[in-house]
Amino acid sequence: MEVTAAYAAGSSAFAALIWWVVPVAGLLGGIGYVVWVSKFKGKFESETSRSVGQFQRFQESFRDEQKDQHNNLDNPDNRA
């Protein structure tokens, strides 16, 4: 009978520990994320906008080629 009581006491202590550990871990994780975002946000934004700009230029290069091909088909005198 004493084993069951000891197990129940250990189980409730573990449950109480979980109710403290999980919120504390979440709070620390949230604070860490906010600090990380505020510290590195500018660096990642500039890299992202530079990457987006390069991708837009890449897309525009295809649009320019399509316009040139379309103009060459419309006007036979411009054919190379």
C-alpha positions in Angstrom: 0.0 0.0 0.0 2.9 2.3 0.7 4.3 1.9 -2.8 1.0 3.1 -4.3 1.0 6.1 -2.1 4.6 6.9 -2.9 3.8 6.5 -6.6 0.8 8.8 -6.4 2.8 11.4 -4.5 5.6 11.2 -7.1 3.1 11.4 -9.9 1.4 14.5 -8.5 4.8 16.1 -8.0 5.7 15.4 -11.6 2.4 16.8 -12.8 3.0 19.9 -10.7 6.5 20.2 -12.2 5.1 19.9 -15.7 2.6 22.7 -15.1 5.6 25.0 -14.2 8.1 23.8 -16.7 6.0 24.0 -19.8 4.9 27.6 -19.4 8.3 28.7 -18.3 9.9 27.0 -21.4 7.2 28.7 -23.6 7.9 32.1 -22.0 11.7 31.8 -22.4 11.2 30.6 -26.0 8.9 33.5 -26.8 11.4 36.0 -25.3 14.2 34.4 -27.2 12.3 34.6 -30.4 11.5 38.3 -29.9 15.1 39.1 -29.1 16.3 37.1 -32.2 13.8 38.8 -34.5 14.6 42.3 -33.3 18.4 41.7 -33.5 18.5 40.1 -36.9 15.4 41.5 -38.6 17.2 44.1 -40.6 19.8 41.7 -42.0 17.2 39.2 -43.2 15.0 41.9 -44.6 17.8 43.3 -46.7 18.8 39.9 -48.0 15.1 39.1 -48.7 14.5 42.3 -50.6 17.8 41.9 -52.6 16.8 38.3 -53.4 13.3 39.4 -54.5 14.8 42.1 -56.7 17.0 39.7 -58.4 14.1 37.3 -59.0 12.0 40.2 -60.5 14.9 41.1 -62.8 15.1 37.4 -63.8 11.4 37.4 -64.6 11.6 40.6 -66.6 14.4 39.2 -68.7 11.9 36.6 -70.0 9.3 39.2 -70.6 11.7 41.2 -72.6 12.6 38.2 -74.7 9.0 37.4 -75.3 8.3 41.0 -76.4 11.3 40.9 -78.8 10.1 37.6 -80.3 6.5 38.9 -80.6 7.7 42.1 -82.4 9.9 40.1 -84.8 6.9 37.9 -85.7 4.7 40.9 -86.3 7.2 42.8 -88.4 9.0 40.7 -90.9 11.5 43.5 -91.7 12.9 43.3 -88.1 13.9 39.6 -88.4 17.5 38.8 -87.9 
